[in-house]
Amino acid sequence: MCLVVFEWDPAAERRLVLVGNRDEFHARPTAPMAWWGEPPVLGGRDLLAGGTWLAVDAAGRFGVLTNFRGGGAPQDPPSRGTLIPRFLAADASPGEFLDDLAGDAQRYAGFSLLLGDRHELAYLSNGERSPRQRLARGTYGLSNGLLDSPWPKVTASRARLAAALAAGTAPEPLLDLLADRRVAADGELPDTGLALELERRLSAPFIVGEGYGTRSSSVLWLSGDGRGVVLERTHAPDGASTGLRRFVIGAGR
C-alpha cells in the first residue's frame, strides 16, 4: 500500500476500519484480491517478487505493508511482501512477531508494517531504528513515511475517515474516501529526496498515470469477534474502475 488510514479500537464492536490505496507500476504483474495458500489467506498478490501488501485470514488476523521512501537500499534484499504471509502462518502475536523481525529489519528495503489480531495492533518501520509500537485506540494515517507523518494526503484522508465513521457510514462508500486526485501545494509537500515534479504528483491520495498510479483501493472492516468485510476496487491507468470484489470474513480461532 502507499496510503492507509484506519480507526482501531480493540474493545469496540467495530474493531478496525481501514481504507487504503495501492500505487504501483501498471506493468507489474499482480493478482487481485482472492483466497490463496494453506492455511488460506485473503489478499492481493505481487506476482513478480511474491507476497502481498494487505491480507487477512479467516480469524481476522491481518497485515498491511507500505514502502518507506528515502534512506539507503540494502543489496539483494528479500521481498518485503513475504512478511505478512509469514505472520499469518505463525502462532506469534503481532508484537512478538515484530520483536523477532526488528533485529533483521535492515535486510529489507524500506517498509512500515502493521500487524493485528483481535487484541493488539502493532507497528514497526525500518525507516527509523526504534522498537515496535503497540497502538492505542485511535485514528491513524500512514503513507510512505512514518506512522502519522503530517503529509497532506495523510492528514486530509485521516480526517475524512473520522468524519465518515462519525456519520455512520457503511463499508462500501469508504471505497471513494481516497479518490481525491488533487495534488498538494508546493509549500506543504514532504521532502523525501524526489524531484519536485514527482513529489507533486505523488502527493495526491489517488494517483493517475499511464505508467504508474493507483492500482487498487481496499476497505478492511473487522468486528471484535473476527468477522468482517473486505472490499477491493481495481483501477485502469486512467483511473477508471476495472472491477469490484467483496469478501466476508468468518469467525475463526
NUKOLLUM-428902 format. One line per field, with one value per atom (N, C-alpha, C): residue number from 0; atom name; x, y, z; residue in one letter. Coordinates in pm, whole numbers, m for minus. Layout:
N
k <- c(NUM|...) .
a <- c(CA|...) .
east <- c(X|...) .
north <- c(Y|...) .
up <- c(Z|...) .
r <- c(a|...) .
# end
This chain:
253
k <- c(0|0|0|1|1|1|2|2|2|3|3|3|4|4|4|5|5|5|6|6|6|7|7|7|8|8|8|9|9|9|10|10|10|11|11|11|12|12|12|13|13|13|14|14|14|15|15|15|16|16|16|17|17|17|18|18|18|19|19|19|20|20|20|21|21|21|22|22|22|23|23|23|24|24|24|25|25|25|26|26|26|27|27|27|28|28|28|29|29|29|30|30|30|31|31|31|32|32|32|33|33|33|34|34|34|35|35|35|36|36|36|37|37|37|38|38|38|39|39|39|40|40|40|41|41|41|42|42|42|43|43|43|44|44|44|45|45|45|46|46|46|47|47|47|48|48|48|49|49|49|50|50|50|51|51|51|52|52|52|53|53|53|54|54|54|55|55|55|56|56|56|57|57|57|58|58|58|59|59|59|60|60|60|61|61|61|62|62|62|63|63|63|64|64|64|65|65|65|66|66|66|67|67|67|68|68|68|69|69|69|70|70|70|71|71|71|72|72|72|73|73|73|74|74|74|75|75|75|76|76|76|77|77|77|78|78|78|79|79|79|80|80|80|81|81|81|82|82|82|83|83|83|84|84|84|85|85|85|86|86|86|87|87|87|88|88|88|89|89|89|90|90|90|91|91|91|92|92|92|93|93|93|94|94|94|95|95|95|96|96|96|97|97|97|98|98|98|99|99|99|100|100|100|101|101|101|102|102|102|103|103|103|104|104|104|105|105|105|106|106|106|107|107|107|108|108|108|109|109|109|110|110|110|111|111|111|112|112|112|113|113|113|114|114|114|115|115|115|116|116|116|117|117|117|118|118|118|119|119|119|120|120|120|121|121|121|122|122|122|123|123|123|124|124|124|125|125|125|126|126|126|127|127|127|128|128|128|129|129|129|130|130|130|131|131|131|132|132|132|133|133|133|134|134|134|135|135|135|136|136|136|137|137|137|138|138|138|139|139|139|140|140|140|141|141|141|142|142|142|143|143|143|144|144|144|145|145|145|146|146|146|147|147|147|148|148|148|149|149|149|150|150|150|151|151|151|152|152|152|153|153|153|154|154|154|155|155|155|156|156|156|157|157|157|158|158|158|159|159|159|160|160|160|161|161|161|162|162|162|163|163|163|164|164|164|165|165|165|166|166|166|167|167|167|168|168|168|169|169|169|170|170|170|171|171|171|172|172|172|173|173|173|174|174|174|175|175|175|176|176|176|177|177|177|178|178|178|179|179|179|180|180|180|181|181|181|182|182|182|183|183|183|184|184|184|185|185|185|186|186|186|187|187|187|188|188|188|189|189|189|190|190|190|191|191|191|192|192|192|193|193|193|194|194|194|195|195|195|196|196|196|197|197|197|198|198|198|199|199|199|200|200|200|201|201|201|202|202|202|203|203|203|204|204|204|205|205|205|206|206|206|207|207|207|208|208|208|209|209|209|210|210|210|211|211|211|212|212|212|213|213|213|214|214|214|215|215|215|216|216|216|217|217|217|218|218|218|219|219|219|220|220|220|221|221|221|222|222|222|223|223|223|224|224|224|225|225|225|226|226|226|227|227|227|228|228|228|229|229|229|230|230|230|231|231|231|232|232|232|233|233|233|234|234|234|235|235|235|236|236|236|237|237|237|238|238|238|239|239|239|240|240|240|241|241|241|242|242|242|243|243|243|244|244|244|245|245|245|246|246|246|247|247|247|248|248|248|249|249|249|250|250|250|251|251|251|252|252|252) .
a <- c(N|CA|C|N|CA|C|N|CA|C|N|CA|C|N|CA|C|N|CA|C|N|CA|C|N|CA|C|N|CA|C|N|CA|C|N|CA|C|N|CA|C|N|CA|C|N|CA|C|N|CA|C|N|CA|C|N|CA|C|N|CA|C|N|CA|C|N|CA|C|N|CA|C|N|CA|C|N|CA|C|N|CA|C|N|CA|C|N|CA|C|N|CA|C|N|CA|C|N|CA|C|N|CA|C|N|CA|C|N|CA|C|N|CA|C|N|CA|C|N|CA|C|N|CA|C|N|CA|C|N|CA|C|N|CA|C|N|CA|C|N|CA|C|N|CA|C|N|CA|C|N|CA|C|N|CA|C|N|CA|C|N|CA|C|N|CA|C|N|CA|C|N|CA|C|N|CA|C|N|CA|C|N|CA|C|N|CA|C|N|CA|C|N|CA|C|N|CA|C|N|CA|C|N|CA|C|N|CA|C|N|CA|C|N|CA|C|N|CA|C|N|CA|C|N|CA|C|N|CA|C|N|CA|C|N|CA|C|N|CA|C|N|CA|C|N|CA|C|N|CA|C|N|CA|C|N|CA|C|N|CA|C|N|CA|C|N|CA|C|N|CA|C|N|CA|C|N|CA|C|N|CA|C|N|CA|C|N|CA|C|N|CA|C|N|CA|C|N|CA|C|N|CA|C|N|CA|C|N|CA|C|N|CA|C|N|CA|C|N|CA|C|N|CA|C|N|CA|C|N|CA|C|N|CA|C|N|CA|C|N|CA|C|N|CA|C|N|CA|C|N|CA|C|N|CA|C|N|CA|C|N|CA|C|N|CA|C|N|CA|C|N|CA|C|N|CA|C|N|CA|C|N|CA|C|N|CA|C|N|CA|C|N|CA|C|N|CA|C|N|CA|C|N|CA|C|N|CA|C|N|CA|C|N|CA|C|N|CA|C|N|CA|C|N|CA|C|N|CA|C|N|CA|C|N|CA|C|N|CA|C|N|CA|C|N|CA|C|N|CA|C|N|CA|C|N|CA|C|N|CA|C|N|CA|C|N|CA|C|N|CA|C|N|CA|C|N|CA|C|N|CA|C|N|CA|C|N|CA|C|N|CA|C|N|CA|C|N|CA|C|N|CA|C|N|CA|C|N|CA|C|N|CA|C|N|CA|C|N|CA|C|N|CA|C|N|CA|C|N|CA|C|N|CA|C|N|CA|C|N|CA|C|N|CA|C|N|CA|C|N|CA|C|N|CA|C|N|CA|C|N|CA|C|N|CA|C|N|CA|C|N|CA|C|N|CA|C|N|CA|C|N|CA|C|N|CA|C|N|CA|C|N|CA|C|N|CA|C|N|CA|C|N|CA|C|N|CA|C|N|CA|C|N|CA|C|N|CA|C|N|CA|C|N|CA|C|N|CA|C|N|CA|C|N|CA|C|N|CA|C|N|CA|C|N|CA|C|N|CA|C|N|CA|C|N|CA|C|N|CA|C|N|CA|C|N|CA|C|N|CA|C|N|CA|C|N|CA|C|N|CA|C|N|CA|C|N|CA|C|N|CA|C|N|CA|C|N|CA|C|N|CA|C|N|CA|C|N|CA|C|N|CA|C|N|CA|C|N|CA|C|N|CA|C|N|CA|C|N|CA|C|N|CA|C|N|CA|C|N|CA|C|N|CA|C|N|CA|C|N|CA|C|N|CA|C|N|CA|C|N|CA|C|N|CA|C|N|CA|C|N|CA|C|N|CA|C|N|CA|C|N|CA|C|N|CA|C|N|CA|C|N|CA|C|N|CA|C|N|CA|C|N|CA|C|N|CA|C|N|CA|C|N|CA|C|N|CA|C|N|CA|C|N|CA|C|N|CA|C|N|CA|C|N|CA|C|N|CA|C|N|CA|C|N|CA|C|N|CA|C|N|CA|C|N|CA|C|N|CA|C|N|CA|C|N|CA|C|N|CA|C|N|CA|C|N|CA|C|N|CA|C|N|CA|C) .
east <- c(84|0|88|29|101|29|m96|m170|m273|m270|m361|m408|m540|m593|m684|m683|m757|m796|m908|m953|m942|m885|m859|m914|m995|m1044|m1072|m978|m994|m1108|m1157|m1266|m1403|m1408|m1534|m1590|m1718|m1779|m1717|m1688|m1619|m1471|m1399|m1259|m1166|m1180|m1090|m1168|m1145|m1188|m1066|m1026|m905|m936|m887|m904|m766|m736|m603|m600|m501|m471|m337|m330|m203|m161|m46|12|127|130|232|242|352|363|255|186|75|123|248|300|341|348|392|281|312|207|152|20|m49|m173|m196|m321|m416|m543|m637|m670|m742|m783|m851|m804|m861|m807|m872|m822|m713|m602|m491|m409|m330|m238|m306|m224|m273|m194|m255|m398|m435|m561|m599|m586|m541|m521|m594|m662|m729|m643|m602|m521|m488|m440|m383|m242|m187|m52|33|157|257|319|295|339|484|549|690|782|763|852|786|655|584|533|443|393|275|245|126|148|60|64|m49|m151|m265|m325|m341|m402|m464|m564|m635|m668|m669|m704|m846|m889|m1027|m1058|m954|m975|m975|m953|m947|m811|m706|m568|m530|m454|m430|m293|m250|m127|m138|m70|m68|76|124|262|264|344|372|523|564|705|745|869|923|1012|980|1053|1170|1288|1406|1499|1619|1716|1786|1882|1959|1885|1932|1872|1974|1938|2033|2056|2165|2197|2122|2056|1980|1887|1795|1707|1603|1558|1445|1317|1215|1090|1018|983|904|765|713|579|559|667|653|631|647|636|495|394|256|218|242|212|286|409|483|414|366|294|166|90|m39|m24|92|117|177|212|278|178|221|139|168|267|308|204|198|115|179|103|164|291|288|407|524|497|604|668|586|640|730|684|764|889|884|1005|1109|1065|1158|1212|1127|1168|1264|1253|1325|1475|1535|1679|1722|1627|1655|1600|1537|1458|1542|1668|1750|1795|1768|1798|1702|1586|1482|1491|1441|1420|1321|1315|1238|1091|1038|898|844|711|636|536|520|438|342|214|109|60|57|7|m94|m205|m308|m382|m442|m535|m651|m727|m844|m807|m683|m645|m539|m464|m343|m322|m277|m230|m91|6|146|206|307|366|517|583|729|768|864|922|1073|1136|1282|1335|1243|1286|1340|1312|1375|1413|1527|1576|1520|1400|1337|1252|1217|1136|999|936|800|706|592|492|366|304|168|73|m20|m104|m225|m250|m370|m488|m609|m726|m712|m759|m748|m757|m741|m744|m606|m553|m414|m406|m290|m263|m119|m100|34|47|157|189|329|415|550|652|604|690|661|679|648|500|453|314|278|168|116|211|305|383|284|299|197|203|205|195|52|30|m106|m207|m170|m270|m298|m205|m228|m324|m297|m379|m520|m533|m664|m746|m683|m755|m794|m709|m742|m863|m870|m985|m1112|m1101|m1218|m1271|m1180|m1225|m1296|m1240|m1303|m1442|m1457|m1587|m1687|m1642|m1731|m1780|m1691|m1731|m1821|m1797|m1884|m2024|m2035|m2165|m2235|m2171|m2234|m2227|m2117|m2103|m2102|m2136|m2121|m1988|m1943|m1812|m1804|m1906|m1896|m1863|m1927|m1893|m1749|m1683|m1545|m1449|m1489|m1403|m1375|m1464|m1445|m1369|m1336|m1277|m1138|m1064|m929|m924|m1036|m1042|m996|m951|m911|m785|m792|m679|m603|m639|m574|m435|m339|m203|m194|m99|m79|m5|m22|53|202|286|430|481|426|473|435|346|303|368|443|498|605|608|721|847|960|1088|1144|1122|1167|1280|1340|1452|1415|1287|1243|1246|1248|1237|1101|1094|974|853|867|753|697|786|740|681|741|686|544|521|386|290|326|235|200|297|274|202|179|112|m39|m96|m240|m276|m387|m429|m451|m508|m532|m448|m358|m262|m305|m312|m347|m224|m187|m73|m63|m15|m7|88|200|297|282|246|242|121|50|m64|m131|m249|m326|m387|m341|m388|m514|m528|m645|m672|m800|m845|m912|m885|m933|m995|m1092|m1152|m1145|m1096|m1094|m1174|m1286|m1380|m1398|m1347|m1347|m1417|m1496|m1562|m1478|m1523|m1447|m1439|m1533|m1532|m1458|m1392|m1316|m1390|m1522|m1597|m1573|m1601|m1582|m1608|m1579|m1599|m1469|m1430|m1316|m1363|m1329|m1365|m1239|m1237|m1127|m1183|m1147|m1179|m1048|m1037|m916|m938|m825|m831|m739|m782|m703|m609|m512|m421|m491|m609|m681|m766|m757|m831|m968|m1014|m1146|m1146|m1260|m1272|m1271|m1198|m1195|m1257|m1309|m1372|m1387|m1486|m1511|m1529|m1456|m1465|m1505|m1590|m1639|m1626|m1570|m1547|m1596|m1642|m1687|m1589|m1546|m1457|m1542|m1524|m1600|m1521|m1590|m1523|m1438|m1314|m1222|m1167|m1040|m982|m962) .
north <- c(m119|0|125|236|362|468|442|531|448|457|381|473|477|544|444|447|343|390|335|353|219|220|98|112|14|11|m135|m204|m347|m380|m282|m307|m280|m229|m191|m303|m295|m391|m376|m252|m225|m209|m319|m322|m244|m263|m199|m158|m34|10|69|11|52|73|184|216|244|188|207|206|275|273|207|121|65|133|201|264|178|155|67|90|42|44|m45|5|m71|m198|m200|m318|m429|m401|m504|m608|m736|m839|m856|m854|m855|m944|m1022|m1097|m1021|m1006|m932|m1007|m941|m997|m1132|m1233|m1368|m1448|m1561|m1655|m1739|m1758|m1838|m1893|m1995|m2051|m2148|m2206|m2301|m2282|m2236|m2204|m2084|m2074|m1972|m1829|m1742|m1601|m1524|m1416|m1331|m1208|m1190|m1075|m1071|m957|m948|m1006|m1030|m1088|m1018|m992|m943|m1065|m1080|m1199|m1190|m1076|m1062|m1104|m1047|m1077|m1167|m1190|m1271|m1187|m1245|m1177|m1086|m1000|m916|m788|m691|m563|m551|m636|m635|m774|m835|m968|m988|m1078|m1110|m1258|m1324|m1466|m1485|m1609|m1639|m1602|m1585|m1547|m1396|m1319|m1174|m1120|m1203|m1153|m1090|m982|m909|m843|m804|m730|m631|m517|m412|m362|m349|m307|m185|m85|27|35|84|110|240|245|365|436|562|640|712|694|760|660|704|614|527|450|364|235|166|39|m72|m179|m289|m364|m436|m512|m645|m677|m802|m827|m734|m752|m860|m931|m1022|m942|m1006|m938|m897|m770|m721|m784|m818|m870|m1005|m1074|m1204|m1191|m1071|m1054|m1081|m1035|m1057|m1204|m1278|m1422|m1496|m1455|m1520|m1499|m1378|m1351|m1433|m1435|m1504|m1654|m1707|m1850|m1885|m1783|m1806|m1804|m1855|m1852|m1730|m1651|m1536|m1426|m1349|m1229|m1123|m1018|m913|m855|m824|m767|m863|m990|m1090|m1105|m1108|m1123|m1005|m883|m766|m755|m799|m801|m894|m1009|m1102|m1045|m972|m915|m798|m725|m598|m611|m717|m734|m763|m806|m842|m740|m635|m547|m471|m442|m363|m443|m572|m651|m618|m562|m534|m390|m368|m230|m165|m32|41|1|m19|m58|m7|3|14|m99|m164|m285|m273|m294|m301|m445|m501|m637|m634|m706|m702|m833|m848|m956|m896|m977|m924|m836|m847|m780|m673|m676|m593|m548|m424|m372|m315|m368|m331|m277|m189|m118|m120|m141|m133|m76|14|64|52|6|7|139|236|370|447|401|458|341|349|240|257|204|215|91|62|m56|m44|m157|m155|m88|m43|24|m60|m60|m116|3|5|122|121|236|256|283|278|308|449|466|597|586|700|708|748|675|690|700|746|751|712|647|600|605|664|660|604|671|619|684|736|785|705|769|704|721|644|650|792|843|976|1089|1064|1176|1274|1405|1502|1538|1439|1465|1509|1599|1648|1538|1437|1335|1245|1234|1155|1227|1353|1427|1449|1482|1504|1375|1265|1138|1085|1104|1061|1138|1268|1348|1305|1270|1223|1092|1003|877|901|984|1012|1071|1161|1222|1120|1033|932|835|791|697|763|890|961|977|983|997|864|754|623|557|573|516|363|303|160|136|9|m14|34|10|36|181|281|420|458|384|418|394|317|299|431|527|658|756|716|810|857|771|806|833|878|901|1040|1120|1259|1263|1328|1335|1467|1554|1684|1672|1744|1744|1852|1836|1934|2056|2167|2289|2265|2331|2309|2331|2429|2458|2352|2260|2155|2020|2012|1883|1833|1703|1648|1649|1648|1641|1501|1415|1276|1245|1350|1328|1315|1327|1316|1452|1452|1576|1640|1773|1845|1800|1782|1743|1608|1514|1382|1389|1470|1487|1541|1636|1689|1577|1501|1400|1295|1258|1154|1206|1338|1394|1376|1337|1315|1182|1174|1046|940|980|889|938|853|892|832|915|871|891|787|797|676|694|584|475|514|414|372|469|444|515|448|512|420|461|382|262|144|20|m35|m14|m68|14|12|71|m39|m43|m152|m100|m175|m149|m279|m269|m381|m338|m406|m370|m493|m490|m608|m577|m673|m660|m726|m711|m763|m914|m985|m1131|m1193|m1110|m1162|m1161|m1137|m1131|m997|m992|m866|m873|m762|m745|m688|m739|m686|m650|m529|m482|m444|m469|m422|m375|m251|m197|m176|m232|m216|m105|m48|70|56|115|126|246|259|374|510|519|647|669|576|589|524|475|412|278|244|116|0|m106|m226|m346|m327|m438|m411|m476|m465|m604|m635|m764|m744|m834|m826|m963|m966|m1090|m1077|m1187|m1189|m1273|m1220|m1291|m1355|m1485|m1554|m1563|m1593|m1606|m1732|m1717|m1832|m1840|m1886|m1905|m1772) .
up <- c(0|0|0|m46|m40|39|76|164|239|371|457|569|592|710|781|914|985|1125|1172|1310|1380|1499|1575|1716|1757|1894|1929|1994|2019|2113|2190|2284|2224|2102|2040|1954|1927|1834|1695|1655|1529|1561|1552|1597|1505|1376|1279|1156|1112|980|912|801|731|584|530|388|331|215|159|7|m47|m190|m213|m314|m357|m486|m483|m601|m651|m783|m837|m988|m1047|m1193|m1252|m1353|m1411|m1481|m1521|m1591|m1495|m1366|m1272|m1254|m1276|m1270|m1129|m1118|m990|m1000|m897|m886|m794|m832|m749|m620|m533|m405|m424|m350|m357|m239|m210|m110|m173|m101|m153|m36|m64|35|129|218|319|447|556|569|482|441|344|396|307|334|224|261|164|139|14|m19|m167|m213|m346|m344|m462|m468|m573|m535|m628|m697|m826|m897|m944|m921|m959|m845|m726|m613|m510|m525|m428|m312|m236|m118|m147|m51|m58|21|m1|69|171|159|251|250|368|375|512|515|638|634|749|750|802|809|846|990|1074|1214|1234|1127|1140|1178|1174|1186|1052|1056|931|932|814|798|684|698|596|585|463|438|348|384|293|273|158|132|201|249|313|212|185|85|150|94|149|214|244|307|204|251|163|133|30|m9|11|82|100|m31|m36|m157|m156|m267|m281|m163|m135|m19|m44|60|44|20|m30|m60|68|76|189|191|74|64|128|163|230|380|435|581|630|557|601|597|488|492|602|632|740|874|899|1023|1031|923|926|939|902|917|1053|1133|1261|1375|1490|1611|1698|1659|1741|1738|1845|1848|1757|1720|1638|1699|1828|1892|1895|1924|1928|1791|1687|1552|1517|1547|1513|1598|1722|1805|1745|1695|1631|1501|1429|1300|1316|1426|1441|1418|1467|1452|1310|1227|1088|990|1040|955|853|885|793|671|668|549|435|469|371|321|199|155|249|249|347|351|472|488|620|626|751|751|866|874|992|963|1065|1073|1192|1214|1327|1308|1410|1428|1546|1574|1653|1726|1796|1915|1961|2086|2069|1961|1951|1807|1793|1665|1689|1616|1638|1509|1523|1410|1423|1308|1301|1167|1166|1041|1050|942|940|886|864|826|944|1063|1184|1275|1336|1420|1562|1582|1712|1735|1861|1888|1824|1808|1754|1854|1803|1887|1894|2012|2025|2024|1929|1908|2001|2064|2143|2050|2105|2024|1967|1842|1779|1629|1563|1417|1370|1273|1229|1077|1030|887|858|744|707|555|509|367|353|277|256|348|460|567|692|808|935|969|1064|1106|1150|1094|1123|1086|996|942|878|902|861|714|626|484|453|359|332|305|225|192|313|405|525|619|648|743|688|558|499|495|458|447|584|682|819|870|842|884|811|684|609|668|706|765|897|981|1110|1091|995|970|916|826|768|875|963|1067|1169|1201|1294|1237|1102|1037|1018|1056|1048|912|842|709|711|597|574|503|490|426|281|199|56|21|83|48|78|165|200|83|m17|m134|m205|m190|m254|m166|m43|50|5|m62|m107|m257|m315|m460|m501|m407|m433|m518|m634|m727|m719|m626|m616|m553|m610|m554|m448|m358|m251|m302|m233|m264|m237|m313|m302|m160|m90|45|147|110|201|170|60|18|116|141|218|133|197|126|144|45|56|m42|m99|m190|m335|m368|m506|m574|m708|m783|m753|m759|m720|m801|m930|m1014|m969|m938|m894|m753|m667|m532|m539|m631|m651|m691|m791|m846|m742|m662|m561|m438|m430|m313|m317|m430|m440|m372|m300|m245|m353|m466|m578|m695|m745|m848|m982|m1084|m1219|m1307|m1381|m1471|m1560|m1680|m1776|m1729|m1670|m1628|m1483|m1397|m1252|m1195|m1105|m1043|m943|m899|m802|m874|m835|m898|m833|m700|m631|m505|m464|m339|m258|m127|m44|84|136|266|346|468|562|684|710|817|903|1027|1113|1244|1290|1419|1527|1651|1764|1768|1704|1708|1590|1509|1396|1264|1267|1143|1074|945|877|728|663|520|461|344|271|131|86|m47|m122|m252|m336|m469|m506|m637|m713|m831|m913|m1015|m1062|m1147|m1269|m1380|m1502|m1490|m1583|m1577|m1580|m1643|m1645|m1520|m1425|m1301|m1302|m1417|m1424|m1350|m1292|m1222|m1321|m1285|m1369|m1299|m1179|m1109|m962|m900|m758|m700|m592|m526|m380|m332|m194|m130|m8|63|206|262|400|481|595|686|794|817|921|1050|1158|1287|1288|1328|1338|1478|1487|1620|1692) .
r <- c(m|m|m|c|c|c|l|l|l|v|v|v|v|v|v|f|f|f|e|e|e|w|w|w|d|d|d|p|p|p|a|a|a|a|a|a|e|e|e|r|r|r|r|r|r|l|l|l|v|v|v|l|l|l|v|v|v|g|g|g|n|n|n|r|r|r|d|d|d|e|e|e|f|f|f|h|h|h|a|a|a|r|r|r|p|p|p|t|t|t|a|a|a|p|p|p|m|m|m|a|a|a|w|w|w|w|w|w|g|g|g|e|e|e|p|p|p|p|p|p|v|v|v|l|l|l|g|g|g|g|g|g|r|r|r|d|d|d|l|l|l|l|l|l|a|a|a|g|g|g|g|g|g|t|t|t|w|w|w|l|l|l|a|a|a|v|v|v|d|d|d|a|a|a|a|a|a|g|g|g|r|r|r|f|f|f|g|g|g|v|v|v|l|l|l|t|t|t|n|n|n|f|f|f|r|r|r|g|g|g|g|g|g|g|g|g|a|a|a|p|p|p|q|q|q|d|d|d|p|p|p|p|p|p|s|s|s|r|r|r|g|g|g|t|t|t|l|l|l|i|i|i|p|p|p|r|r|r|f|f|f|l|l|l|a|a|a|a|a|a|d|d|d|a|a|a|s|s|s|p|p|p|g|g|g|e|e|e|f|f|f|l|l|l|d|d|d|d|d|d|l|l|l|a|a|a|g|g|g|d|d|d|a|a|a|q|q|q|r|r|r|y|y|y|a|a|a|g|g|g|f|f|f|s|s|s|l|l|l|l|l|l|l|l|l|g|g|g|d|d|d|r|r|r|h|h|h|e|e|e|l|l|l|a|a|a|y|y|y|l|l|l|s|s|s|n|n|n|g|g|g|e|e|e|r|r|r|s|s|s|p|p|p|r|r|r|q|q|q|r|r|r|l|l|l|a|a|a|r|r|r|g|g|g|t|t|t|y|y|y|g|g|g|l|l|l|s|s|s|n|n|n|g|g|g|l|l|l|l|l|l|d|d|d|s|s|s|p|p|p|w|w|w|p|p|p|k|k|k|v|v|v|t|t|t|a|a|a|s|s|s|r|r|r|a|a|a|r|r|r|l|l|l|a|a|a|a|a|a|a|a|a|l|l|l|a|a|a|a|a|a|g|g|g|t|t|t|a|a|a|p|p|p|e|e|e|p|p|p|l|l|l|l|l|l|d|d|d|l|l|l|l|l|l|a|a|a|d|d|d|r|r|r|r|r|r|v|v|v|a|a|a|a|a|a|d|d|d|g|g|g|e|e|e|l|l|l|p|p|p|d|d|d|t|t|t|g|g|g|l|l|l|a|a|a|l|l|l|e|e|e|l|l|l|e|e|e|r|r|r|r|r|r|l|l|l|s|s|s|a|a|a|p|p|p|f|f|f|i|i|i|v|v|v|g|g|g|e|e|e|g|g|g|y|y|y|g|g|g|t|t|t|r|r|r|s|s|s|s|s|s|s|s|s|v|v|v|l|l|l|w|w|w|l|l|l|s|s|s|g|g|g|d|d|d|g|g|g|r|r|r|g|g|g|v|v|v|v|v|v|l|l|l|e|e|e|r|r|r|t|t|t|h|h|h|a|a|a|p|p|p|d|d|d|g|g|g|a|a|a|s|s|s|t|t|t|g|g|g|l|l|l|r|r|r|r|r|r|f|f|f|v|v|v|i|i|i|g|g|g|a|a|a|g|g|g|r|r|r) .
# end
